[in-house]
Structures are given as structure tokens and as C-alpha cells.
Amino acid sequence: MNDTGARHPNRFLADLTQAMHSAARTARQATIDQCQADAKAYTEQLRGRTNDETASLRKDAEDDVIAIVDWSKAEVERIRVETEQRISQRRDLVEQELQEYNAAVEFEIERVQQRVQAFQEEVDQFFEQLIQEADASTFASMAAQFPDSPTFVDVDRGHQATDIPALREQIMRPDGMDEVENGGASMAPEAAAPDQPEVVDEVVASRTGRHGAGAAKQPVGPESTQVVVVGLVSVASIVTFKRQLSRLPGVKSVGVSSGPDGEFVFTVGHSPETSLGSLIPTLPTFQARVVDEREGVLNVSASDPEAES
């Protein structure tokens, strides 16, 4: 009697299963071996590429280092040139400052001598009248009116009109050398060519009879007017008045000399259409007014702000 409820695996199925297991193990090992081979190949590729990248990065770094060194050398040279320029500028400035101050002192000395001479003449005249008086009471009354001696004060450097402090600040400010490196042409208009030393030279030369480069007479022609100003007494005001004249529309040049009676003559070169007679009263601080006008000459009365301060 045959038993159909339980079947035993035959030899074929057992061999097939064993073969499948063996194939699976083989596939597994092959897969792992292939993965390891791929990883090894990729690792070798990375190492090879890393060497190339490392060499490239090192080259880039060396190029940057060379550029930094070159920049440093250029900066050192620029700073050296800037330093020499600023030192030279400062030394030139102190010479200008000394010239200005000494000229102001000489001008003040001349004013002192004039005041002493005027006081002496006043005293001589007073005593001439006093000694002619015979009445004692009248004599005593007259003596009580003895003239007071003039007082003198030290020259005030703060009254000098050049922009010495501004020039000094510009020289001492590092970024100010950007203008100096351009030849100085970019400096502030007043700072680029301060005119007080020239004014002082002109005034002193005209008073002493000495004429140098700074005291050259301005040519008088169809486009030149002599502005004769009374009322100016200080160097600072003379310089400021000259500077303000030079800023008027159409004015090309301004020279200055002193006249025989204390007036100052400003020779102004200007465009033909420039009307100095209408422009001068607009100058600030001086309360200037034209008192007489004829061809080529303007007579001006001005109030000296330095004398009033």
C-alpha cells in the first residue's frame, strides 16, 4: 500500500538546493570582491587627484605669497616717498611760517616807530604851548592835559591770515598725501598757494625800496585797475583783502604795494567786462566803499576788522 500524504525530497531537489546555496555564496563573495575592487580603484583615484590638487593649491598659495610680497614692497616704497614728501612739505611750511612771522614783526616795528614819532611830535607841540604860558593856574591846567604815552602789545600770531594751521593739518594727515602725490594741484585753493608771504614781500619791498621776485610790479594795461585803499593797518587785513579781491569774478591777478600816505595800492588784472566798482562793496568784513572812480583807478575806503577787534 502506497503512502501519498508524505513525500520525501528526491535527490534532484537536494542537489538543486545545494547548487543554489553554492551559487549564492559565490555571488555574495563576488559582490563583496567587486565592491572592494571598486573602492580600491576609487581610493587610488582620489589619492592621485589629491596629489594634483595639493600641488595646485600649493602653487596658488605661493603665487599669492609672491603677490603679497610685491604689494608690501610697493607699499613700503609708497610710504617712503610719502614720508619724504611730507617731511619736505613740513620743512618748507616752517620756513614760510617764519618768513610770515618775521615780516609781520618788521611791519609792526615800523608801526611802533611811527606811533613813537607821532607821540614825540605831539609832546613837542604840547611843551611849546606849555612853556609860553605865564599864568600858574592855566599852566597847571594845561599840564594836566599831558598826552598819554602809547601802549604796545606783542605781535599776535593768531592775526596772521595765511592758512598755516590748515596746511599743517593737511601735511600731518596721511590721506592728505593723495593730493601731494598729484603734484599738489589738488590741494585746497587757499592751501595750494598761500599768498601772505608774497603780500608781505611786496609791502615790505615797497616800503623799503627793495624789490625782489615777490614784489614784482603788476603790469598796468587796458584790463588792469589800481584799487587804492585807505583804512587797512594790519598785515592780516591786507592779505585778506588781497585774497578776497582775487576771488572776485573775472579777476586774474592781484599785486599790492604801499602808498606814501599809508594807503595800499592793489593792482588788479581782470577781464574787460569785470566791474570792480560794483564788486568791491560786496567784499565781506571790510565795509568797503568806492569813494572815487576814474579810468584805471578806484579809490576805496575800508574798515580794518583787525584794528577794531
NUKOLZA-388236 format. One line per 8 residues: their letters; for each residue x, y, z of C-alpha. Coordinates in nm, 3 decimals, decimal comma, m for minus. Layout:
% residues N
a = X/Y/Z | ...
END
This chain:
% residues 309
mndtgarh = 0,000/0,000/0,000 | 0,148/0,336/m0,110 | 0,162/0,639/0,128 | 0,078/0,959/m0,071 | 0,045/1,201/0,230 | 0,419/1,238/0,298 | 0,672/1,297/0,026 | 1,042/1,280/0,079
pnrfladl = 1,268/1,511/m0,122 | 1,430/1,337/m0,402 | 1,791/1,360/m0,495 | 1,730/1,617/m0,769 | 1,582/1,875/m0,541 | 1,855/1,826/m0,284 | 2,124/1,875/m0,546 | 1,941/2,181/m0,685
tqamhsaa = 1,916/2,340/m0,344 | 2,282/2,276/m0,273 | 2,378/2,427/m0,607 | 2,167/2,735/m0,537 | 2,333/2,782/m0,198 | 2,674/2,747/m0,354 | 2,582/2,999/m0,627 | 2,454/3,244/m0,366
rtarqati = 2,772/3,217/m0,167 | 2,975/3,266/m0,481 | 2,766/3,571/m0,580 | 2,796/3,713/m0,236 | 3,174/3,686/m0,238 | 3,191/3,819/m0,592 | 2,979/4,119/m0,496 | 3,196/4,194/m0,197
dqcqadak = 3,513/4,146/m0,401 | 3,378/4,380/m0,671 | 3,282/4,642/m0,414 | 3,625/4,624/m0,258 | 3,789/4,647/m0,601 | 3,573/4,948/m0,693 | 3,653/5,115/m0,358 | 4,025/5,048/m0,405
ayteqlrg = 4,018/5,192/m0,755 | 3,827/5,498/m0,637 | 4,063/5,542/m0,343 | 4,362/5,529/m0,573 | 4,189/5,779/m0,800 | 4,126/6,010/m0,502 | 4,486/5,983/m0,391 | 4,609/6,062/m0,737
rtndetas = 4,372/6,356/m0,772 | 4,459/6,476/m0,420 | 4,824/6,492/m0,513 | 4,740/6,701/m0,816 | 4,506/6,927/m0,615 | 4,766/6,962/m0,339 | 5,027/7,073/m0,591 | 4,777/7,320/m0,743
lrkdaedd = 4,680/7,462/m0,404 | 5,043/7,500/m0,303 | 5,119/7,677/m0,631 | 4,822/7,911/m0,579 | 4,942/7,984/m0,225 | 5,296/8,055/m0,345 | 5,160/8,287/m0,616 | 4,957/8,469/m0,350
viaivdws = 5,261/8,497/m0,123 | 5,462/8,648/m0,409 | 5,179/8,893/m0,476 | 5,166/8,988/m0,107 | 5,543/9,043/m0,100 | 5,523/9,257/m0,414 | 5,237/9,459/m0,259 | 5,437/9,501/0,059
kaeverir = 5,740/9,627/m0,132 | 5,521/9,870/m0,324 | 5,359/9,991/m0,001 | 5,697/10,034/0,165 | 5,818/10,239/m0,132 | 5,498/10,443/m0,139 | 5,523/10,513/0,234 | 5,891/10,606/0,195
veteqris = 5,809/10,852/m0,084 | 5,512/10,987/0,111 | 5,724/11,026/0,421 | 5,991/11,220/0,234 | 5,728/11,440/0,070 | 5,553/11,516/0,397 | 5,883/11,593/0,572 | 5,980/11,825/0,287
qrrdlveq = 5,638/11,990/0,294 | 5,658/12,047/0,668 | 6,007/12,194/0,649 | 5,900/12,424/0,368 | 5,599/12,526/0,571 | 5,802/12,626/0,877 | 6,020/12,845/0,654 | 5,707/13,009/0,520
elqeynaa = 5,571/13,048/0,873 | 5,896/13,206/0,992 | 5,905/13,438/0,694 | 5,548/13,543/0,758 | 5,602/13,596/1,128 | 5,928/13,789/1,083 | 5,769/14,010/0,818 | 5,475/14,075/1,049
vefeierv = 5,718/14,168/1,328 | 5,904/14,406/1,098 | 5,577/14,560/0,989 | 5,469/14,601/1,350 | 5,806/14,755/1,441 | 5,755/15,011/1,167 | 5,410/15,090/1,305 | 5,558/15,127/1,656
qqrvqafq = 5,820/15,367/1,526 | 5,553/15,569/1,351 | 5,349/15,587/1,672 | 5,658/15,689/1,873 | 5,738/15,958/1,617 | 5,380/16,084/1,626 | 5,382/16,086/2,008 | 5,712/16,273/2,015
eevdqffe = 5,575/16,536/1,781 | 5,262/16,565/1,996 | 5,473/16,606/2,313 | 5,699/16,866/2,147 | 5,397/17,065/2,036 | 5,242/17,035/2,383 | 5,552/17,171/2,556 | 5,594/17,450/2,306
qliqeada = 5,249/17,571/2,406 | 5,304/17,497/2,775 | 5,625/17,694/2,818 | 5,465/18,000/2,665 | 5,201/18,009/2,940 | 5,286/18,252/3,224 | 4,976/18,210/3,439 | 5,033/17,942/3,704
stfasmaa = 4,674/17,816/3,722 | 4,646/17,798/3,346 | 4,988/17,631/3,337 | 4,871/17,367/3,587 | 4,550/17,312/3,395 | 4,741/17,266/3,073 | 4,994/17,035/3,240 | 4,710/16,810/3,348
qfpdsptf = 4,639/16,751/2,980 | 4,980/16,592/2,924 | 4,948/16,338/2,638 | 4,932/15,971/2,737 | 5,211/15,751/2,611 | 5,107/15,496/2,352 | 5,075/15,134/2,465 | 5,232/14,844/2,282
vdvdrghq = 5,143/14,475/2,276 | 5,323/14,170/2,144 | 5,263/14,062/1,786 | 4,968/13,826/1,786 | 5,048/13,530/1,562 | 4,681/13,443/1,556 | 4,619/13,755/1,346 | 4,828/13,625/1,059
atdipalr = 4,598/13,546/0,772 | 4,769/13,258/0,595 | 4,624/12,914/0,647 | 4,929/12,778/0,828 | 4,721/12,558/1,064 | 4,520/12,419/0,774 | 4,835/12,349/0,574 | 4,997/12,182/0,873
eqimrpdg = 4,688/11,968/0,934 | 4,688/11,864/0,570 | 5,054/11,764/0,583 | 5,009/11,572/0,907 | 4,701/11,388/0,777 | 4,811/11,071/0,589 | 4,528/11,082/0,337 | 4,631/11,438/0,254
mdevengg = 4,926/11,296/0,061 | 4,688/11,168/m0,207 | 4,679/11,529/m0,318 | 5,053/11,584/m0,274 | 5,128/11,284/m0,496 | 4,935/11,455/m0,773 | 5,183/11,738/m0,772 | 4,999/11,948/m0,517
asmapeaa = 4,749/12,070/m0,774 | 4,461/11,909/m0,591 | 4,527/12,087/m0,264 | 4,267/12,330/m0,137 | 4,274/12,655/m0,337 | 4,394/12,862/m0,045 | 4,633/12,594/0,077 | 4,787/12,523/m0,264
apdqpevv = 4,947/12,866/m0,300 | 4,922/13,076/0,016 | 4,971/13,440/m0,074 | 5,067/13,607/0,252 | 5,448/13,571/0,213 | 5,418/13,732/m0,131 | 5,200/14,009/0,010 | 5,444/14,073/0,293
devvasrt = 5,734/14,076/0,046 | 5,550/14,324/m0,173 | 5,454/14,553/0,113 | 5,794/14,543/0,280 | 5,969/14,589/m0,054 | 5,753/14,887/m0,142 | 5,819/15,045/0,198 | 6,193/14,982/0,197
grhgagaa = 6,264/15,028/m0,172 | 6,375/14,663/m0,214 | 6,215/14,474/m0,499 | 6,252/14,100/m0,537 | 6,057/13,832/m0,716 | 5,770/13,859/m0,470 | 5,747/14,236/m0,518 | 5,736/14,246/m0,896
kqpvgpes = 5,510/14,522/m1,018 | 5,195/14,413/m1,191 | 5,160/14,540/m1,549 | 4,905/14,812/m1,594 | 4,705/14,776/m1,913 | 4,354/14,801/m2,055 | 4,249/14,507/m1,833 | 4,416/14,631/m1,515
tqvvvvgl = 4,283/14,858/m1,242 | 4,459/15,014/m0,947 | 4,247/14,987/m0,633 | 4,379/15,245/m0,383 | 4,256/15,150/m0,035 | 4,273/15,356/0,282 | 4,186/15,218/0,626 | 4,393/14,898/0,626
vsvasivt = 4,658/14,883/0,900 | 4,743/14,517/0,974 | 4,926/14,262/0,763 | 4,643/14,016/0,820 | 4,384/14,255/0,680 | 4,600/14,346/0,380 | 4,640/13,979/0,295 | 4,271/13,903/0,348
fkrqlsrl = 4,169/14,200/0,133 | 4,401/14,079/m0,144 | 4,265/13,725/m0,120 | 3,907/13,847/m0,139 | 3,991/14,062/m0,441 | 4,146/13,762/m0,615 | 3,824/13,566/m0,566 | 3,603/13,819/m0,741
pgvksvgv = 3,456/13,701/m1,074 | 3,683/13,781/m1,366 | 3,988/13,872/m1,155 | 4,306/13,712/m1,289 | 4,583/13,855/m1,071 | 4,633/14,087/m0,774 | 4,950/14,267/m0,665 | 4,990/14,503/m0,370
ssgpdgef = 5,223/14,785/m0,268 | 5,204/15,062/m0,013 | 5,147/15,427/m0,096 | 5,321/15,731/0,054 | 5,032/15,826/0,286 | 4,951/15,491/0,443 | 4,721/15,374/0,167 | 4,769/15,041/m0,012
vftvghsp = 4,757/15,004/m0,389 | 4,618/14,675/m0,521 | 4,688/14,630/m0,891 | 4,413/14,404/m1,020 | 4,430/14,225/m1,355 | 4,084/14,131/m1,474 | 3,858/14,058/m1,767 | 3,733/14,358/m1,969
etslgsli = 3,374/14,301/m1,858 | 3,461/14,292/m1,486 | 3,317/14,586/m1,291 | 3,532/14,621/m0,980 | 3,341/14,931/m0,874 | 3,026/14,727/m0,819 | 3,201/14,415/m0,685 | 3,429/14,568/m0,420
ptlptfqa = 3,144/14,686/m0,193 | 3,037/14,320/m0,171 | 3,361/14,213/0,000 | 3,284/14,077/0,348 | 3,411/14,223/0,679 | 3,573/14,538/0,535 | 3,268/14,757/0,472 | 3,448/14,875/0,161
rvvdereg = 3,301/15,157/m0,043 | 3,419/15,329/m0,359 | 3,474/15,699/m0,293 | 3,613/15,792/m0,632 | 3,637/15,620/m0,967 | 3,824/15,722/m1,276 | 3,976/15,536/m1,569 | 4,207/15,266/m1,437
vlnvsasd = 4,186/15,379/m1,072 | 3,941/15,315/m0,789 | 3,973/15,495/m0,456 | 3,828/15,280/m0,179 | 3,766/15,340/0,190 | 3,772/15,028/0,408 | 3,733/14,943/0,774 | 4,012/14,724/0,917
peaes = 3,850/14,442/1,122 | 4,182/14,367/1,293 | 4,210/14,722/1,422 | 3,855/14,707/1,558 | 3,898/14,373/1,735
END
